[in-house]
Amino acid sequence: MKIVTLNLNGLRSATSKGFFEWLPRQNADIVCVQELKAQLRDLTETMRAPDNYHGYFHCADKKGYSGVGLYSRREPDNLIEGIGIPEIDLEGRFIRADFANLTVISLYLPSGSSGEHRQEMKYFFMERFFPVLQTLAESGRDVVLCGDWNIAHQIIDIKNWRSNQKNSGFLPEERAWLSTLFDQLKFVDVFRKINREPEQYTWWSNRGQAWLKNVGWRIDYQIATPALADTARSVSIYKNERFSDHSPLIIDYDYDYDYDYDYDYSL
């Protein structure tokens, strides 16, 4: 099973940069996308359902803002948009698809970089989202949360860590919250389970020559429950083409998500 996640920084923009020409060549089973910046009525047929994929979306109420989506070769057995908290769900930040015992979530955490009010929203999200994560961790299901978490976890995950210690995305409180997911809830950062090399980034500022100089942040993750994480066989960050200011994170799992079960999806 191959899963791809990418913050598109605008679905229409990524489309114009060749995203949907690139996608079929990846032979991915599931593709999670974030920051659609579009409403359902804005999507072409290719954007809604590329060849051999079913598309599902949770758009923000605000035009040209946020939004998440998920493409899958197999139709989900169950689909959930949002986490049931209006202030969060209005921004289109969570969509969940269940396939037998597998749960795949496309997730987009708020960024606090535009001001204190957005940082407060980020903290609000983190506080309210933690019980959801706890329920998922305890559900007995194989779970993977894919997306832009807007947090670089460790020093190894950001180029200029010293100068960013007081900036959103690398604040001690944010990093500690992410550590709690790994240490307390036992979720696994799947990329780091396999690749522990430095300078492995998924986002670069458009300022200066950040991309050319690889001055980046690793803020896009596939975070999974332990049994699923143990099946990961290869990880990569695709940089040969640019569809966004983020790069696709690609992970191959030795996992058969087509296997059929009867499950209680109320968990």
N, C-alpha and C positions, 0 to 999 in steps of 0.2 A: 504494500500500500504506500503510495507516494502522496504526500501532502505538501502543498505550496501555500505560503502566506505572503501577502504584499500589501503595504499601504500604497494606494494608487495616487494619492494627492489629486483626486479628480478622475472619475471613471472615463469621462469623455476625453480628458487630456491624455490619459494612458492609452486610450484607444487610438488616438491620432499618432502616438509614438510607437505603435506596432504591438501592443500587448496581446491582442487577439490573434495576431499572426504567430507570435511566439508560443502562446499557450498550447496549441495542439502538439507541438514538438516535445513537450515535457512529459506527455503520457501520464499526467497526474490523475489520481483518483478523486481527490478533493482539493479545491482551491479556495482559500479564505482571503477576502479582500476588505480593506478598510478605507475610510475617507472617500466615500463615493462622490460627495458633493453634487448629488443629483436626486431627483424624485423619480418615482417609477415611470411617470409619464414621459420623462426625458430619455428613457432607455430605448435604444434600437433593439431589434430582434436578436442581433448578434450579442449585444450587451446582456440581454435578459437570459438567453439560452444559447451559448456557443455550441457548435457541433458536438454532439455526444455528451452534453452536460445539461443538467437541470440547474436553474438559477433561483436563488432565494435572497431576499433583501430586507433589511430593516433601515429605512431612511429616516433622517432627521426631519422634524417638522419645519425647521428653518431651511429656506432654499439655499442651495450651494454650500451646504455645511455637513460635515461629519457623514454618518451612514456606514453600514457594514453589509457585507454580502457573503454568500457561500455558493460555490459551484460544485456539483457532485455528479459522478457518472451514474450512480444509483440513486433512486428517489429515497429520501429519508422515510423512516417509519414514523417519525414524530418530529415536529418543528416548533420551536418556541422563539418568539421575537420579544426581546426586552426581558428585564428581571422583575418587573412589577412595581417599580418605583418611578412615578411620573416624571420627576425632575431629571432622572437619568434617561428614561426611555424616550423622552421627547427629543433627545440628541442622537438617537439611533446608534447605540454603542454595543449591542449584544444580539447575536442570533445563534441559536443552538439547533443542531441537527443530530438526531439519534438514528443509528444504524445497528439494529440488534443490540449488543452490549457496548457498542462504541458511541461515545458522545463527542462531537466536534463542535467547537465554539469559535466563531469569528468575533474578535473583541477589539475595541478601540478605547483605551483609557484617555480621559481628558489630558490636555496639555495645560500646564500652568504658566507657560512662558509669556503670555500676553498681558499678565497683570495679576494683582493679588486676588481679585474676585474669581479668576479662573483657577488659581492655585487652591482657593477654598473649595471650589467645585471639585477639583481633583481629590482633595482630602475627603470630601463628602462621599464621592464615588468609592474610594478605597475603603472607607468605614462601612458603607452599606453593602459593598460587594463581598466583603470578607465572609459573612455568613453563607452566601451563595457558594463560595469556594469551599467552605467547610462541608456543606451538604454534598457537594460533588465529590469531595475527597472521601467521604464516608459512605457513598452510595453503592460501592462495590462494582461500579461500572468502569470501563476503560475510557478515560477522559483526556482530551487534548484541547487546550485553549491556545488558539493561534491569533497572533495579531500584534498591533502596535501598543505596547504597554507604557510607552513614554517614560521609561525609567531605565537608565543604565545601571546594572546591578553592582558591578565591582570595578575597581580601578582598571582592570584589564579590558573593560568594555567601553572605555572612552579614551580618546587620544589626550585631550588637554584636561585631565582630571583635576589638577591643582586649581586651575582658574575657574572651574565650574562647580566647586563645592557648595556655593551659595546660590546656584541656579536651579530652576525647576528641571527635573529629570535626573538630577544627581544629588538631591538633598538627602541628608542623613535619614530623615523620617521616611522618605520614599524607599530608599534602599533597604532600610530595616523592615519595612512592610513586605517587601519582596522576599527578604530572607525568611520571614515568618512563614510564607507559603512553602518554602523549601524545607525549613527546619521543623516546623510544627505540623503542617498539613501533609508533609512528605511529597509534595509535588516535585517534579524533576525538570530542570532546564535542559531539554533534550540536546540542544546544540552543544552546550558545555559538557555534557556527559561524554561526548565523542571528541570534540575539538576544544582543546585547552590553549590554543595558540593565541598570542596577542594580535592586536590590530585586525580583528575580525568584526567589521562594522556593517550595519544595515541602513544607516541614515547619515547623510552629509548635508550640512548647511549649504544654501545656495550662495552664501556670501564668500567673497574671496575665491580661493582655489581649493576649497575643502575637498572636493571630489578628486581632483588631480593629485593632491598631496595626501590623500587618505586620512584626513582629519575628521574622523567620524565618531559615531555613537552606535552601540549595539542596543537597540531599543525594541526590536521585533523578535518575538519568541514563539516557540512551540513548547508549552509547559504542560507536562503530562503526568498522569498517575504512574506509580512505579512500574507496574507490570507492563503497561504499554511502552513506557520509556525504555524498558529492557529489550524491546524488540527492534529498536532503532538500529539501523545498519550503516547508514551514511548520511552526512549532512553537508550542505553547501550553501553559499551565498552567491547568487548569480550576478555577475558584473559586466558581462560582455555587451549588454545593451542597457539603456536607461529608459524606463517607462515612467519614472517618478524620482523624487528626491530620496526614496527608499529603494532597496534592492530586494528581490524575492529571496526568501529563506525556504530552502527545499530539504525535506527529510524523507528518507525511505525507511519504512517499517516492515519487518517480517510479520505481517499481520493480515489476516483474511477478514476484511470487513463485510464481505458478502455472505458470510456464514449466517444462517437463519435461526433465530430464536424467538420465543415469545417472552416479552419482558414487560414489566410494569413501569411505564414511562412517567408515572406520577412522582418518582423520586426527584 
